[in-house]
Amino acid sequence: MSKDQKDDEGKGKTGVLTKTRPKTKKPSMYKVLMLNDDYTPMDFVVHILLTYFQKSEEEAVQIMLNVHQTGVGLCGVYSFEVAETKVMQVIDNARRNDHPLQCTLEKE
Ligand code: TYC
């Protein structure tokens, strides 16, 4: 086979290679928010923040006071499944201890 013949290989088969973007989406993230009430003891809220949100004692006290003063505070941002689990754990723990503490999740 001559060099010319070899170079003709694939003639007419020229195509455009397009790089397609994979249709993957980053999972949405969810804020876990703590709500104020008049009855849950401050110590209990701090204990919850230490137990379920891996906060330091100082951070936990700051978040608790922020909730106490403004009505709502951010505990953390997680995937839907993790956020939902934390909300359930917090509410379950609060009810077992007869506190009305409320916790909710909000899409970021
Ligand atoms: N307001 C409560 C009290 O005075 C304390 C409190 C703080 C309750 C944060 C709930 O998410 C909360 N005992």
Backbone and ligand atoms as CSV (ligand in chain L), in Angstrom:
chain,resi,resn,atom,element,x,y,z
A,1,MET,N,N,0.861,-1.200,0.000
A,1,MET,CA,C,0.000,0.000,0.000
A,1,MET,C,C,0.891,1.243,0.000
A,2,SER,N,N,0.559,2.187,-0.929
A,2,SER,CA,C,1.386,3.397,-1.004
A,2,SER,C,C,1.039,4.315,0.163
A,3,LYS,N,N,1.914,5.312,0.362
A,3,LYS,CA,C,1.671,6.254,1.454
A,3,LYS,C,C,0.374,7.027,1.225
A,4,ASP,N,N,0.128,7.395,-0.099
A,4,ASP,CA,C,-1.086,8.147,-0.445
A,4,ASP,C,C,-2.354,7.365,-0.119
A,5,GLN,N,N,-2.281,6.064,-0.450
A,5,GLN,CA,C,-3.461,5.227,-0.178
A,5,GLN,C,C,-3.755,5.183,1.320
A,6,LYS,N,N,-2.661,5.076,2.055
A,6,LYS,CA,C,-2.804,4.987,3.511
A,6,LYS,C,C,-3.435,6.267,4.083
A,7,ASP,N,N,-3.003,7.441,3.517
A,7,ASP,CA,C,-3.513,8.717,4.009
A,7,ASP,C,C,-4.978,8.920,3.666
A,8,ASP,N,N,-5.498,8.140,2.672
A,8,ASP,CA,C,-6.905,8.275,2.291
A,8,ASP,C,C,-7.828,7.464,3.199
A,9,GLU,N,N,-7.227,6.689,4.017
A,9,GLU,CA,C,-8.049,5.877,4.919
A,9,GLU,C,C,-8.950,6.789,5.754
A,10,GLY,N,N,-10.181,6.433,5.854
A,10,GLY,CA,C,-11.096,7.225,6.666
A,10,GLY,C,C,-11.607,8.447,5.929
A,11,LYS,N,N,-11.339,8.555,4.637
A,11,LYS,CA,C,-11.779,9.726,3.874
A,11,LYS,C,C,-13.313,9.781,3.896
A,12,GLY,N,N,-13.853,10.970,4.120
A,12,GLY,CA,C,-15.305,11.116,4.159
A,12,GLY,C,C,-15.913,10.696,5.482
A,13,LYS,N,N,-15.052,10.303,6.370
A,13,LYS,CA,C,-15.587,9.878,7.684
A,13,LYS,C,C,-15.260,10.901,8.775
A,14,THR,N,N,-14.875,12.097,8.298
A,14,THR,CA,C,-14.490,13.116,9.271
A,14,THR,C,C,-15.703,13.530,10.098
A,15,GLY,N,N,-15.553,13.550,11.374
A,15,GLY,CA,C,-16.668,13.946,12.233
A,15,GLY,C,C,-16.253,15.028,13.193
A,16,VAL,N,N,-17.202,15.604,13.844
A,16,VAL,CA,C,-16.895,16.619,14.852
A,16,VAL,C,C,-17.036,15.945,16.219
A,17,LEU,N,N,-15.984,15.987,16.962
A,17,LEU,CA,C,-16.048,15.410,18.307
A,17,LEU,C,C,-16.519,16.491,19.271
A,18,THR,N,N,-17.648,16.275,19.820
A,18,THR,CA,C,-18.134,17.261,20.794
A,18,THR,C,C,-17.957,16.676,22.179
A,19,LYS,N,N,-17.454,17.498,23.041
A,19,LYS,CA,C,-17.279,17.069,24.426
A,19,LYS,C,C,-18.599,17.331,25.127
A,20,THR,N,N,-19.284,16.278,25.486
A,20,THR,CA,C,-20.574,16.501,26.146
A,20,THR,C,C,-20.372,16.600,27.649
A,21,ARG,N,N,-21.072,17.566,28.223
A,21,ARG,CA,C,-20.984,17.790,29.668
A,21,ARG,C,C,-21.872,16.763,30.364
A,22,PRO,N,N,-21.333,15.991,31.265
A,22,PRO,CA,C,-22.207,15.032,31.957
A,22,PRO,C,C,-23.275,15.773,32.764
A,23,LYS,N,N,-24.500,15.254,32.668
A,23,LYS,CA,C,-25.612,15.951,33.331
A,23,LYS,C,C,-25.680,15.589,34.807
A,24,THR,N,N,-24.635,15.930,35.529
A,24,THR,CA,C,-24.652,15.659,36.964
A,24,THR,C,C,-24.865,16.978,37.699
A,25,LYS,N,N,-25.638,16.914,38.739
A,25,LYS,CA,C,-25.878,18.122,39.544
A,25,LYS,C,C,-25.317,17.887,40.937
A,26,LYS,N,N,-24.745,18.949,41.511
A,26,LYS,CA,C,-24.280,18.839,42.895
A,26,LYS,C,C,-25.533,18.714,43.750
A,27,PRO,N,N,-25.504,17.897,44.785
A,27,PRO,CA,C,-26.708,17.812,45.611
A,27,PRO,C,C,-26.972,19.150,46.309
A,28,SER,N,N,-28.258,19.510,46.426
A,28,SER,CA,C,-28.616,20.742,47.136
A,28,SER,C,C,-28.223,20.579,48.595
A,29,MET,N,N,-27.886,21.681,49.227
A,29,MET,CA,C,-27.525,21.642,50.635
A,29,MET,C,C,-28.646,22.295,51.453
A,30,TYR,N,N,-28.758,21.855,52.690
A,30,TYR,CA,C,-29.850,22.300,53.565
A,30,TYR,C,C,-29.325,22.825,54.886
A,31,LYS,N,N,-29.888,23.976,55.284
A,31,LYS,CA,C,-29.526,24.577,56.568
A,31,LYS,C,C,-30.376,23.920,57.654
A,32,VAL,N,N,-29.738,23.580,58.758
A,32,VAL,CA,C,-30.500,23.138,59.925
A,32,VAL,C,C,-30.589,24.341,60.863
A,33,LEU,N,N,-31.823,24.754,61.137
A,33,LEU,CA,C,-32.066,25.937,61.954
A,33,LEU,C,C,-32.704,25.546,63.290
A,34,MET,N,N,-32.287,26.246,64.326
A,34,MET,CA,C,-32.840,26.030,65.664
A,34,MET,C,C,-33.726,27.232,65.975
A,35,LEU,N,N,-34.886,26.964,66.567
A,35,LEU,CA,C,-35.831,28.043,66.874
A,35,LEU,C,C,-35.894,28.296,68.378
A,36,ASN,N,N,-36.138,29.529,68.723
A,36,ASN,CA,C,-36.238,29.878,70.145
A,36,ASN,C,C,-37.608,29.498,70.710
A,37,ASP,N,N,-37.654,29.271,71.982
A,37,ASP,CA,C,-38.923,29.141,72.720
A,37,ASP,C,C,-38.640,29.622,74.130
A,38,ASP,N,N,-39.704,29.743,74.927
A,38,ASP,CA,C,-39.534,30.309,76.270
A,38,ASP,C,C,-39.219,29.274,77.347
A,39,TYR,N,N,-39.226,28.000,77.004
A,39,TYR,CA,C,-39.163,26.961,78.040
A,39,TYR,C,C,-37.928,26.065,78.044
A,40,THR,N,N,-37.360,25.792,76.857
A,40,THR,CA,C,-36.199,24.889,76.807
A,40,THR,C,C,-35.022,25.524,77.542
A,41,PRO,N,N,-34.423,24.817,78.500
A,41,PRO,CA,C,-33.282,25.401,79.229
A,41,PRO,C,C,-32.087,25.659,78.304
A,42,MET,N,N,-31.396,26.743,78.561
A,42,MET,CA,C,-30.223,27.113,77.759
A,42,MET,C,C,-29.193,25.971,77.739
A,43,ASP,N,N,-28.975,25.363,78.898
A,43,ASP,CA,C,-28.006,24.258,79.008
A,43,ASP,C,C,-28.352,23.099,78.079
A,44,PHE,N,N,-29.651,22.832,77.953
A,44,PHE,CA,C,-30.078,21.727,77.098
A,44,PHE,C,C,-29.784,22.035,75.629
A,45,VAL,N,N,-30.011,23.270,75.213
A,45,VAL,CA,C,-29.744,23.669,73.822
A,45,VAL,C,C,-28.243,23.545,73.534
A,46,VAL,N,N,-27.432,23.962,74.486
A,46,VAL,CA,C,-25.973,23.845,74.322
A,46,VAL,C,C,-25.586,22.369,74.199
A,47,HIS,N,N,-26.175,21.546,75.052
A,47,HIS,CA,C,-25.915,20.090,75.022
A,47,HIS,C,C,-26.283,19.509,73.639
A,48,ILE,N,N,-27.395,19.938,73.081
A,48,ILE,CA,C,-27.834,19.473,71.754
A,48,ILE,C,C,-26.816,19.888,70.682
A,49,LEU,N,N,-26.367,21.114,70.764
A,49,LEU,CA,C,-25.398,21.608,69.764
A,49,LEU,C,C,-24.065,20.868,69.857
A,50,LEU,N,N,-23.674,20.508,71.056
A,50,LEU,CA,C,-22.426,19.745,71.260
A,50,LEU,C,C,-22.596,18.310,70.749
A,51,THR,N,N,-23.765,17.742,70.988
A,51,THR,CA,C,-23.998,16.332,70.679
A,51,THR,C,C,-24.207,16.061,69.191
A,52,TYR,N,N,-25.021,16.886,68.543
A,52,TYR,CA,C,-25.393,16.578,67.148
A,52,TYR,C,C,-24.713,17.442,66.086
A,53,PHE,N,N,-24.105,18.547,66.497
A,53,PHE,CA,C,-23.549,19.459,65.490
A,53,PHE,C,C,-22.047,19.690,65.639
A,54,GLN,N,N,-21.382,18.876,66.455
A,54,GLN,CA,C,-19.923,18.903,66.589
A,54,GLN,C,C,-19.382,20.313,66.837
A,55,LYS,N,N,-20.089,21.077,67.654
A,55,LYS,CA,C,-19.614,22.430,67.982
A,55,LYS,C,C,-18.739,22.375,69.225
A,56,SER,N,N,-17.857,23.390,69.334
A,56,SER,CA,C,-17.080,23.536,70.574
A,56,SER,C,C,-18.039,24.156,71.597
A,57,GLU,N,N,-17.672,24.105,72.859
A,57,GLU,CA,C,-18.497,24.686,73.927
A,57,GLU,C,C,-18.764,26.178,73.624
A,58,GLU,N,N,-17.721,26.904,73.198
A,58,GLU,CA,C,-17.851,28.341,72.920
A,58,GLU,C,C,-18.822,28.602,71.765
A,59,GLU,N,N,-18.648,27.835,70.690
A,59,GLU,CA,C,-19.540,27.986,69.525
A,59,GLU,C,C,-20.979,27.666,69.906
A,60,ALA,N,N,-21.155,26.590,70.666
A,60,ALA,CA,C,-22.491,26.152,71.067
A,60,ALA,C,C,-23.189,27.244,71.885
A,61,VAL,N,N,-22.460,27.847,72.811
A,61,VAL,CA,C,-23.041,28.917,73.645
A,61,VAL,C,C,-23.407,30.117,72.762
A,62,GLN,N,N,-22.531,30.472,71.820
A,62,GLN,CA,C,-22.790,31.590,70.900
A,62,GLN,C,C,-24.050,31.352,70.070
A,63,ILE,N,N,-24.157,30.155,69.511
A,63,ILE,CA,C,-25.321,29.825,68.675
A,63,ILE,C,C,-26.602,29.873,69.527
A,64,MET,N,N,-26.527,29.269,70.721
A,64,MET,CA,C,-27.699,29.245,71.611
A,64,MET,C,C,-28.144,30.676,71.953
A,65,LEU,N,N,-27.171,31.541,72.289
A,65,LEU,CA,C,-27.512,32.926,72.648
A,65,LEU,C,C,-28.078,33.681,71.447
A,66,ASN,N,N,-27.536,33.397,70.264
A,66,ASN,CA,C,-28.033,34.018,69.033
A,66,ASN,C,C,-29.497,33.624,68.792
A,67,VAL,N,N,-29.793,32.342,69.012
A,67,VAL,CA,C,-31.179,31.870,68.854
A,67,VAL,C,C,-32.069,32.548,69.909
A,68,HIS,N,N,-31.581,32.582,71.132
A,68,HIS,CA,C,-32.335,33.180,72.248
A,68,HIS,C,C,-32.666,34.653,71.955
A,69,GLN,N,N,-31.715,35.365,71.349
A,69,GLN,CA,C,-31.902,36.797,71.122
A,69,GLN,C,C,-32.619,37.141,69.825
A,70,THR,N,N,-32.414,36.338,68.786
A,70,THR,CA,C,-32.990,36.692,67.466
A,70,THR,C,C,-34.170,35.792,67.064
A,71,GLY,N,N,-34.332,34.679,67.760
A,71,GLY,CA,C,-35.452,33.787,67.439
A,71,GLY,C,C,-35.070,32.579,66.618
A,72,VAL,N,N,-33.938,32.675,65.903
A,72,VAL,CA,C,-33.520,31.563,65.039
A,72,VAL,C,C,-31.997,31.589,64.880
A,73,GLY,N,N,-31.417,30.417,64.669
A,73,GLY,CA,C,-29.965,30.358,64.489
A,73,GLY,C,C,-29.548,29.155,63.658
A,74,LEU,N,N,-28.419,29.292,62.986
A,74,LEU,CA,C,-27.905,28.243,62.107
A,74,LEU,C,C,-27.042,27.239,62.883
A,75,CYS,N,N,-27.415,25.971,62.777
A,75,CYS,CA,C,-26.639,24.912,63.441
A,75,CYS,C,C,-25.603,24.310,62.494
A,76,GLY,N,N,-25.919,24.277,61.192
A,76,GLY,CA,C,-24.999,23.687,60.218
A,76,GLY,C,C,-25.687,23.521,58.877
A,77,VAL,N,N,-24.884,23.162,57.857
A,77,VAL,CA,C,-25.404,22.962,56.503
A,77,VAL,C,C,-24.984,21.564,56.048
A,78,TYR,N,N,-25.964,20.788,55.582
A,78,TYR,CA,C,-25.728,19.372,55.272
A,78,TYR,C,C,-26.524,18.953,54.032
A,79,SER,N,N,-26.239,17.759,53.537
A,79,SER,CA,C,-27.055,17.161,52.477
A,79,SER,C,C,-28.451,16.932,53.068
A,80,PHE,N,N,-29.446,16.733,52.195
A,80,PHE,CA,C,-30.821,16.568,52.689
A,80,PHE,C,C,-30.936,15.450,53.723
A,81,GLU,N,N,-30.355,14.292,53.418
A,81,GLU,CA,C,-30.491,13.135,54.309
A,81,GLU,C,C,-29.893,13.406,55.676
A,82,VAL,N,N,-28.718,14.008,55.689
A,82,VAL,CA,C,-28.050,14.298,56.970
A,82,VAL,C,C,-28.837,15.353,57.745
A,83,ALA,N,N,-29.278,16.409,57.052
A,83,ALA,CA,C,-30.033,17.489,57.705
A,83,ALA,C,C,-31.327,16.939,58.310
A,84,GLU,N,N,-32.024,16.119,57.544
A,84,GLU,CA,C,-33.294,15.543,57.989
A,84,GLU,C,C,-33.079,14.654,59.228
A,85,THR,N,N,-32.008,13.871,59.201
A,85,THR,CA,C,-31.693,13.002,60.340
A,85,THR,C,C,-31.393,13.825,61.584
A,86,LYS,N,N,-30.620,14.900,61.434
A,86,LYS,CA,C,-30.269,15.730,62.592
A,86,LYS,C,C,-31.522,16.369,63.186
A,87,VAL,N,N,-32.411,16.883,62.319
A,87,VAL,CA,C,-33.657,17.498,62.806
A,87,VAL,C,C,-34.449,16.469,63.618
A,88,MET,N,N,-34.562,15.244,63.092
A,88,MET,CA,C,-35.310,14.187,63.796
A,88,MET,C,C,-34.665,13.839,65.132
A,89,GLN,N,N,-33.343,13.725,65.142
A,89,GLN,CA,C,-32.635,13.390,66.377
A,89,GLN,C,C,-32.813,14.469,67.444
A,90,VAL,N,N,-32.720,15.735,67.016
A,90,VAL,CA,C,-32.855,16.847,67.965
A,90,VAL,C,C,-34.261,16.862,68.555
A,91,ILE,N,N,-35.281,16.779,67.684
A,91,ILE,CA,C,-36.666,16.839,68.158
A,91,ILE,C,C,-36.970,15.632,69.051
A,92,ASP,N,N,-36.491,14.466,68.657
A,92,ASP,CA,C,-36.715,13.256,69.459
A,92,ASP,C,C,-36.083,13.399,70.847
A,93,ASN,N,N,-34.855,13.863,70.878
A,93,ASN,CA,C,-34.162,14.051,72.163
A,93,ASN,C,C,-34.906,15.076,73.022
A,94,ALA,N,N,-35.323,16.192,72.405
A,94,ALA,CA,C,-36.031,17.241,73.146
A,94,ALA,C,C,-37.341,16.694,73.728
A,95,ARG,N,N,-38.104,15.946,72.949
A,95,ARG,CA,C,-39.395,15.419,73.436
A,95,ARG,C,C,-39.180,14.401,74.560
A,96,ARG,N,N,-38.162,13.557,74.428
A,96,ARG,CA,C,-37.871,12.572,75.481
A,96,ARG,C,C,-37.539,13.266,76.791
A,97,ASN,N,N,-37.034,14.513,76.666
A,97,ASN,CA,C,-36.689,15.275,77.865
A,97,ASN,C,C,-37.747,16.344,78.193
A,98,ASP,N,N,-38.904,16.221,77.560
A,98,ASP,CA,C,-40.045,17.124,77.800
A,98,ASP,C,C,-39.764,18.598,77.517
A,99,HIS,N,N,-38.954,18.856,76.469
A,99,HIS,CA,C,-38.703,20.247,76.078
A,99,HIS,C,C,-39.361,20.514,74.722
A,100,PRO,N,N,-39.887,21.731,74.538
A,100,PRO,CA,C,-40.580,22.042,73.277
A,100,PRO,C,C,-39.649,22.512,72.150
A,101,LEU,N,N,-38.346,22.387,72.348
A,101,LEU,CA,C,-37.369,22.858,71.358
A,101,LEU,C,C,-37.760,22.450,69.935
A,102,GLN,N,N,-37.668,23.409,69.014
A,102,GLN,CA,C,-37.968,23.140,67.607
A,102,GLN,C,C,-36.748,23.373,66.741
A,103,CYS,N,N,-36.655,22.518,65.753
A,103,CYS,CA,C,-35.514,22.539,64.853
A,103,CYS,C,C,-36.109,22.266,63.470
A,104,THR,N,N,-35.580,22.915,62.447
A,104,THR,CA,C,-36.143,22.732,61.112
A,104,THR,C,C,-35.044,22.788,60.058
A,105,LEU,N,N,-35.400,22.413,58.838
A,105,LEU,CA,C,-34.407,22.486,57.769
A,105,LEU,C,C,-34.918,23.387,56.660
A,106,GLU,N,N,-33.983,24.035,55.973
A,106,GLU,CA,C,-34.343,24.986,54.926
A,106,GLU,C,C,-33.346,24.844,53.784
A,107,LYS,N,N,-33.858,24.774,52.550
A,107,LYS,CA,C,-32.962,24.628,51.404
A,107,LYS,C,C,-32.072,25.870,51.313
A,108,GLU,N,N,-30.783,25.657,51.083
A,108,GLU,CA,C,-29.820,26.773,51.054
A,108,GLU,C,C,-30.060,27.697,49.844
L,1,TYC,N1,N,-35.179,31.026,75.334
L,1,TYC,C1,C,-34.771,29.900,76.139
L,1,TYC,C2,C,-34.695,30.302,77.604
L,1,TYC,O1,O,-34.716,31.478,77.908
L,1,TYC,C3,C,-33.410,29.358,75.705
L,1,TYC,C4,C,-33.408,28.809,74.321
L,1,TYC,C5,C,-32.364,29.109,73.463
L,1,TYC,C6,C,-34.424,27.982,73.892
L,1,TYC,C7,C,-32.305,28.583,72.182
L,1,TYC,C8,C,-34.405,27.460,72.598
L,1,TYC,O2,O,-33.293,27.223,70.499
L,1,TYC,C9,C,-33.338,27.761,71.746
L,1,TYC,N2,N,-34.619,29.328,78.479
